[in-house]
Amino acid sequence: MARTKDALQLPIAVAFKTSDRSNAQTKVKVFKNRTIDQVLEDKLPGISDKAVVLEIGVGSIFEARYKKKYGIN
Protein backbone atom coordinates (compact mmCIF):
# COMPACT_ATOMS: atom_id res chain seq x y z
CA MET A 1 0.00 0.00 0.00
CA ALA A 2 1.33 3.36 -0.94
CA ARG A 3 1.78 5.85 1.85
CA THR A 4 -0.94 8.39 1.25
CA LYS A 5 -2.08 11.40 3.22
CA ASP A 6 -5.46 9.79 3.96
CA ALA A 7 -3.85 6.66 5.40
CA LEU A 8 -1.71 8.70 7.79
CA GLN A 9 -4.68 10.61 9.21
CA LEU A 10 -6.25 7.51 10.79
CA PRO A 11 -4.87 6.71 14.25
CA ILE A 12 -3.90 3.10 14.94
CA ALA A 13 -4.53 1.82 18.48
CA VAL A 14 -2.55 -1.16 19.75
CA ALA A 15 -3.58 -2.95 22.95
CA PHE A 16 -0.74 -5.06 24.37
CA LYS A 17 0.54 -6.74 27.50
CA THR A 18 4.08 -5.94 28.62
CA SER A 19 5.04 -9.65 28.80
CA ASP A 20 3.51 -13.11 28.56
CA ARG A 21 2.99 -13.37 32.34
CA SER A 22 -0.54 -13.53 33.71
CA ASN A 23 -0.05 -10.43 35.88
CA ALA A 24 1.54 -8.30 33.14
CA GLN A 25 0.32 -4.75 32.78
CA THR A 26 -2.00 -4.02 29.84
CA LYS A 27 -1.36 -0.82 27.89
CA VAL A 28 -2.78 0.99 24.87
CA LYS A 29 -0.51 2.89 22.47
CA VAL A 30 -1.76 5.08 19.63
CA PHE A 31 0.27 5.72 16.47
CA LYS A 32 -0.79 8.72 14.41
CA ASN A 33 2.08 8.87 11.92
CA ARG A 34 2.30 5.23 10.79
CA THR A 35 0.37 3.05 8.38
CA ILE A 36 -1.10 -0.28 9.43
CA ASP A 37 1.55 -2.12 7.40
CA GLN A 38 4.34 -0.44 9.37
CA VAL A 39 2.66 -1.30 12.67
CA LEU A 40 2.31 -4.96 11.74
CA GLU A 41 5.84 -5.43 10.37
CA ASP A 42 8.24 -3.07 12.17
CA LYS A 43 9.51 -2.90 15.73
CA LEU A 44 7.69 0.03 17.25
CA PRO A 45 8.98 2.56 19.78
CA GLY A 46 7.28 2.12 23.13
CA ILE A 47 6.45 -1.56 22.62
CA SER A 48 9.11 -4.04 23.74
CA ASP A 49 10.07 -7.26 21.99
CA LYS A 50 8.58 -9.29 24.87
CA ALA A 51 5.19 -7.60 24.54
CA VAL A 52 2.14 -9.62 23.55
CA VAL A 53 -0.14 -7.74 21.16
CA LEU A 54 -3.78 -8.32 22.09
CA GLU A 55 -5.64 -6.19 19.54
CA ILE A 56 -5.01 -3.64 16.79
CA GLY A 57 -7.65 -1.21 15.56
CA VAL A 58 -7.65 1.48 12.89
CA GLY A 59 -9.72 4.53 13.71
CA SER A 60 -10.24 7.04 16.48
CA ILE A 61 -12.87 5.00 18.37
CA PHE A 62 -10.54 2.11 19.20
CA GLU A 63 -8.40 3.93 21.78
CA ALA A 64 -11.42 4.59 24.02
CA ARG A 65 -12.87 1.14 23.34
CA TYR A 66 -9.66 -0.69 24.35
CA LYS A 67 -9.19 1.46 27.44
CA LYS A 68 -12.71 0.64 28.57
CA LYS A 69 -12.37 -3.06 27.75
CA TYR A 70 -9.08 -3.55 29.62
CA GLY A 71 -9.83 -1.11 32.48
CA ILE A 72 -7.10 1.41 31.73
CA ASN A 73 -7.55 4.95 33.08
N, C-alpha and C positions, 0 to 999 in steps of 0.2 A: 504494500500500500504506500502510495506516495505521501509524503508529509505535506499536508495541506493546512491552510489556516483554519478551516472548519474543524478538522480533527484535533487541533491543538486547543481549541476553546472548550472542549468537553473535559471536565475533571475525571480522573480515574481514582476510585477509592479501593484500597487494598486492606482487607482485614486479615491479620496474621497473629500467630502466637510466637513469642520470643524463642521458644525451644519446643522440643517434642515431649517435654514433661507434662504431667497432668495438672500441675499447679503453675504453669507458665502464664505470664501476663499476656492478655490479649490487647492488641493495639490496632488503630486504624490510621493509615497514612494516605494522604491525598496528593496526587501528582497532577499539576496543572500544565506542565510544559512537556509532557511526553505523550507519545501515541501508545495505544494498547499493545502493539507489536514490541515496542521497546520495553514495556513493563513485563511482558511475558518472557522475553529472551535475556535481557541484560541483568547484571547485578545492580541493584538500586541503592542509592544512598539512604541510610536510615533503616534499612532492613538487612539483618545479618544473614550469613550463609546458613546458620542453624535454624533460622525462622521457618515456621510451617505456615504456608499461605492457606487461609481458610476460604476466602471469597474475594473475587474481583468484580467490581461493577463500574460501568461507564455511564456517567451522568451525575448531576448535582444532588439527586435524591439519595444516592447510595451512602454517602457519608453519614447522614442522620439516621438512616435505616440500620446501618451496621452498628453505630454507637448505641442505639436503642436495643438492638438484638443481643449484643454482648455486654450490656450494662456498663458502658464507658461514659464517664462524665464529660 
